[in-house]
Amino acid sequence: MKADAPPLSRPLARKAVFAQAWPIMLGQASVPLVGVVDTAVIGRTGDAAALAGVALGATIIGLVFWSFGFLRMGMTGLTAQALGESDGTGERAEVEALLLRALGIGLGLGALILLLSAPIARLAFAVMAGGESVTADAGAYVEARFYGAPSALAVFALNGWLLGLGRTRAALALQVTMNAANVALDLWFVWGLDMGAYGVGLGTALAEWFALAVGLVLVGHVTGANILALARRTPRALLLDRERLVRLFAVNRDIMIRTIALLALFAWFANAGARQGAEALAANHVLMQFVNVAAFILDAFAFTAEQRVGAAVGARDREGFGRAVRLTGEFALASGLAFSALFLLAGGPVIDLLTTDAGVRAAARAFLPFAALVPLIGMPSWMLDGVFIGATRGPALRNAAFIATLLYIALDLALRPHGNTGVWLALLASYLLRAGGLALYLPGLLRDLGQRQHQGTQTSP
């Protein structure tokens, strides 16, 4: 493997944090921008039902696909720790074996999702509220998106592996390639071929397959071997090592439960808007594009924390751990403040750009201040996610997300008489609940890391 990953031996500096984060910021910025384009492509047709259908369908696909988001998150932490254990040098057979394991799991699970797509869709629409016209458009979108399930999950694994290595520019190339293809295909299928919501879904699915092909080329660049040669040179005993497989599935199991809990939270949020009609659902979907832009870009610092924390844990470096958390947190706080101010100042014109429906515009403008608070209030939970993912502390992630989701649902039900105001207040509270739950586990994480560092010092020559 080519040894040009970020050096781990020097103390982390702000310049190094930004150098590692900015490619992720660009790549992450392109993810919600695809959602913005999807929204604008449908929204500017003036069909509120179609826009609501894409919103509902995207929620369902997000719930299904991101239930397997552990392929991205678990891979980042495990890869970074494997890199840290080698101190960034020497042979990295385990790093390569991790990629092969995750790609196999991603393709297999994706194929299973595709085979079961029809009953999954029926179950989802039985649970999610929506009118007849909304459900029809959502069904068309969902059907098309399922074609990309195997590639989507495999790309999760590729992205997580690249981020774990600190190869943020390669991850940027992968993300931008996929999203550029997505935008181009969406515009062609919807505005050129008039395929509606189905065209939006099909464009995304084809872009995911294209991204997988590009990702495998990037693997060859990073490792110096194509994927087939990589499989041949990885010892079978290492690839199928029982202890490593058990750890992989244990970490991924907890992260999967955590991810499903959070997806259920956001599905509940979308359904809360759907109960109030297509107009409220569409308005909330427009506002969630603001939230997504902030969350994905701020995740650049959370992803940087994942890699740096994972490397520090692998190297048993408590001081490096603390510095990674502090420096990435400083950048995230400043960025959260900036996004909140930007949304308040420029949100109105952006809403008008995304939809031409007067009712949707008015509703979105009325609740814009709530969406503008999310970058600031949500930042601590996103950063703590990065810390615990990098440390592969699955139980903490699982428990904090599960309890926060239960409390959020209870709060949403209690605030239901307040309409959409209650819906947004409950969502804001959910971020605070999750951050508080994770913060309770920080002392134990620090204590364990200190003990590991002490043990490593005692056993070193």
N, C-alpha and C positions, 0 to 999 in steps of 0.2 A: 504494500500500500504506500502511496506517495506520502511523504512526511511533511506536508505543508499545512497541517491543522494549527489552530491558534496555540502558541506556546503556553504551557501550564506552569512552568517553573518560576516565571517572574510575577511579582505582586500585581494584582489587577489594578488598572488605572482607568479613569473616566474616558480617556481617549480610546482605550482598547474596548471598553463597553460600547461606545458609540460606533466604533469601526465594525464590531460584530453585529450591532443591532440595526444599522441603517439598511443593509440589504433585506433584512427581515421586514423592516418597516415598509419598504417599497413593495415587497412581495405580498405582505399582508394587506396593504392598502388596495392592491388589485383584487383581493378576494371580495370585500364588500362592494367594491365598485362594479363588479359583475352583477351583484344583487341590485345595485342602483340602476344599472343599464337594463336588467330584466324588468324592473319596476317601471322605468321610463318607457321602454319599448311597448309594454302593455298599457301602462297608464295613459300614454298620450293617444291611444286609440279612443279614449273617452268612455270605455266600457268598465264601469266600477265592478261589475260581477266578474269579469275576466281578471281584473287586478286582484280582487279578493280570492279568486280561484287559485291563481299563482301563489298568493300568500299562504293559503291553506295547504296547497300541495307542497310548497317548499318546507313548511313546518313538518309535514309528515315525512318527507324524504330526509330532512335533517334529523328527525327522531330515529329513523331506521338506520341511516348511514352512520351518524355520529355515535350511535350505541357502540360502534366498533372503533371509536376514536382512540381507544387505548393503543391501536397500532401506530399512531403518531406519538402520543404522549409517553407510553411505556417505552417505546424505542428510543426516544430522546434521552431519558434518564439512564436506561441500561447501557446505551452506547457511550454516553458521556462517562459513566462510571468505569466501563471497560477501558476507555481511553485514559482516564485518570490513573487506573491501576498500572498501566504501562508507562505512565509519566510522559505520554505523548511520543514515545520512541519505540523502536524495535518492531518485531512481528506482531501483528494484530489479528491473529486468526479468529479470535472470539468476536471481534468487531464485525468481521465479514460473515461469520456464522450467524450472528444476530440478524443481519439483513436477509439472508437466505431463509431463515426460519420465519421471519415476519412476512416476507413476500409470499411464501407458501400458504401461510395462514390467511393472509388477506385475499389472495385469489380464490382459495377454497371457500371461505365464508361468503365472498361476493357471489360466487356461482350458486351457492345455496340460497342466498337472498333472491337472486334472479329466478330460480326455480319456484320459489314460494311467493313470488311477487303478487299473484292474484289474491290468495287468501290474506296476505299482509295488508293489501290495499282495502279489501272488504272490511277487515277488522278496524283499520284506522278510520274509515269513513263512518263506521257504526258508532265510534266513540266521539269523533270530532263533529261539532255542530256546523251547519252551513245550509243555505237554501239550495233548491234544486239546480239553478243555473250555476251557482258557485261550485257545487259539488261536481258538476259535469266538467267544468274547466279544470278543476283540481285533479279529477281522475285522469284526464288526458295528459296533464303535466306529469303526474306520478308514473303513469305507464311508461312514458318515454325515459324518465330519469332512471328507472330500474335497469335499463339496458346497460348503463354504465357502472353497475354495482361492483363487478369484479375489479375493474380498473380503478375505481374510486378508492376502494379499500387498499389496494396495492400501492397507490400513490400516497396514502396516509403513511404506510410503512417507509417508503422511500424518503418522504419529507422528514419523518422523525429521525431516521438514520443520518441524513445529511446534517440536520440541526444538532444532533448529538455529537457529531464530529466537529462542530463549529464551522462547517462548510456553508456558511450563510449565502454566499454568492451563488453557489450551485443550487441551493434551495430557492433563491430568488429567480434564477433562470427557469427552474421547473414551474414555479407558481405563475410567473408572468406568461410563459408559453401557454399554459393551460387556460389562463383567464383571457388572454388575447384571442385564442381560438374560440373560446366560449362567446365572447362579445361578437366576433365576426359572424359566427354561425347563427346566433340569436337574431341579429339584424337581418341576415339573409332569409332565415326561415320565417320570421314574423312579418317584417315589412316587405321582403321580396316575394316570398311564396305564400304569404297570408295563412300560415299554419297555426297562428294563435298560441294558446298556452302549450299545446303539444310541441310546437316548434321551439319554444323556450326550453322545455325539458330535453328534447332531442339534441339541441345544440350543446347543452351542458354534458350530456352523456357521451357524445362523440369527442368533445374536448378532453374528457377524462381518459379516453382510450389513447388519444394523441399524446397526452401528458405522460402516460405510462411508458410509451415508446421512447420519449425524450428522456425520461428518468433513467431508463436502463442504459442509455448512451452516457449519461452523466456518471453512472456507477462505473462504467468502463474507464472514464477519465480519472475518477478518484482512486480506483484500485489498480489501474494498469492492466485490467483483464476484463473481457466481456462477461456477461452473466453466466454463460455456459462454462467458460474456463474457470470462473470463480467457484462454481459448484464442483468442478472436477478437482480443484486444488484444496478445497476445504475438507479436512479429514471427516469421514462419516461418523467416527466415534465422537468427535467434538460436536458435530451438527446435531446428533441425537443424544447427547449427554443427558442423562436423566435428571441430574441435579439442576442443570441449567434450564432444562425445559420446565421443571417444576417451578423454579423461580419466575420464569417468563410468564407462565400461566397464572401464578399467584398474584404477581403485580398487575397483570392485565385484567384479572377478574375484578379486583378492587376498583381499578380505574374505570372499568366498564360499568360497574354499579354506580359509581360516582357520575359518570357521563349520562347514564340513563336517567338518573334522578334530576340532573340539570336540564336535560332535554324535556323531561316531563314537566318541569317548571315552566319552560318557555312554551311548550305546547298548551299548557293550562292558560298562560297569558294570551296566546293567540285565540284560544277557544273562548276566553272571557270577552274578547272583542267581537268574536263571531256571534255570541249570544245577543249582542246589541245591534246586530244587523250588518249588512255588507259595507255600509258607509264607515262605521266605526272600525270594522276589521281592516278595511283598506287604509284608513287614516293611521291606525296603529302600525300597519306594515310599512307605510311610508316613513314614519318616525323611527321604526326599528332599523332603517337603513342608516340613520345618523348614529344610532347606538352601535351598529355593526362596524361602521367605519372607525369609530373611536376604539372599540374593543379589539378589533383586529390589529390596528396600528400599535396600540399600547401593548398588545401581546408580544411585540418585538422585544420589549424589555423583559417580559415574563419568559419568553423563549431563551433569551440570553441568560437569564437567571437559571433556567433549567440546565443549560449546558455547563455553566460555570459552577453551579451548586453540585451537579452530578460529578464533575471532574474533581471538585474539592472533597466530596464524600469518598470517591474512589481512591484519592490520594491521602485520605485521613487528615485533611488540612482544615482545622477549625477556623483558623484566622482567615484563610482564603474564602471559606464559607461565609463568614460574617461580612467580609469586604464585598463579596459578590451581591449579597442581599442588600447592603446599604447603597452601593453605587447604582445598581439597577433600579432600586426604589426611588432614588432621587430623580432620575430621568423620568420615571413613570409619573411621579407626582406633578412635576412641571408640565408634562404633556397633558395630563388629565385636566389641569387648570386651563391650559390653552384651548383644549377642545371644548370645554364647557362655555368659555367666553365666545369662541367662534360660532358655536351653534346658536347661541342667543342672538348674536349680531347678524348672522347671515342665513339663519335657518329658513326664514319666510320665503325669500326668492328661490331657494333650493326646492322647497315644497311645491311652489308653483311650476318649477321645471319638471318635477317628477310626475305630476298629475294635472289634468285639465278639468277634472270634475270639481265643480264649485263646492259641493257639500263636503267632499273629502279634503279639499284645501282648507276649508274653514275649521273642520274638526282637527286636522293635523296642526294648524297654527295654534289652536286653543291649548293643546297639550304639549307643544314644543318645549316649554320650560322644564317639564318632567324629564323629557329625553335629554335635555342639556345637562341635567344633574348626574346622569348615569356615568359619564367618564370620570368624574371626581369621586362619586360614592362607590363605583364599582372597582376602581383601581386597586384598593388593598386586597380584594378577593382575587383579582387576576394575578397579582404579584405573588400572593401566598400560594396560589395554585402552582405557579412556576417553581417556587422553592420546594414544595412537597413532591411535585412530579420529578424534579431533578434528583431529589433524595430517594425516589421510589418508595415513598411512605404511603402506600395504597390505603391501608386502614384509615388513616387520618383524612385523606381525600374522600373516601367513601362515606365515612360517618358524618363529616361536616356537610357534605352535599345532601345526603339523605335527610338529616334533621332539618337543614335549612329549607328544603323543599316541602316537608310536612308543615313546618311553621308558616311558610309562605301561603300554602293552600288554605290553611286555617285563617290567616289574615285576610286573604282575598275574599273568602266567604263572609267574614265579618264586615268587610268594607263594601260588599256588593250593593247595599242601598245607595252608595255614593256614585254609582255608575262608573264611567271611565276614569274619573278621578281616583276612585278606590282601586281600580285595576293598576294604575301607574304607581300609586303609593305602596301597594303591596310589592310590586316589582322592585322598587327602590330599596325597600326594607330587606328583600331577599339577599341583596349584595352584602349588606351589613351583617346579616345572620351568618352567611357563609364565611366571611372574613373573621368574624368572632369565633366561629367554631374551629377554624384552622389555627388561629392564634393560640388557642388553648393547648395545642400540641407542640408549639415551638420550644418550650422549656425541655420537654423530653427529647426532642430531636437534637438540641444543643448538648444535652447531657450525654446522649449516646455517642455523638460525634467526638466529644471530649474523651470518652472512654476508649474509643477506637484509636484515636490519635495517641493516647498514652500507651496502649497495647502495642501499637506499631513502633513507637519509640523504644520500648523495652526489647522488642524482638529484632530490631535492626542491628547490623554488625557494628 
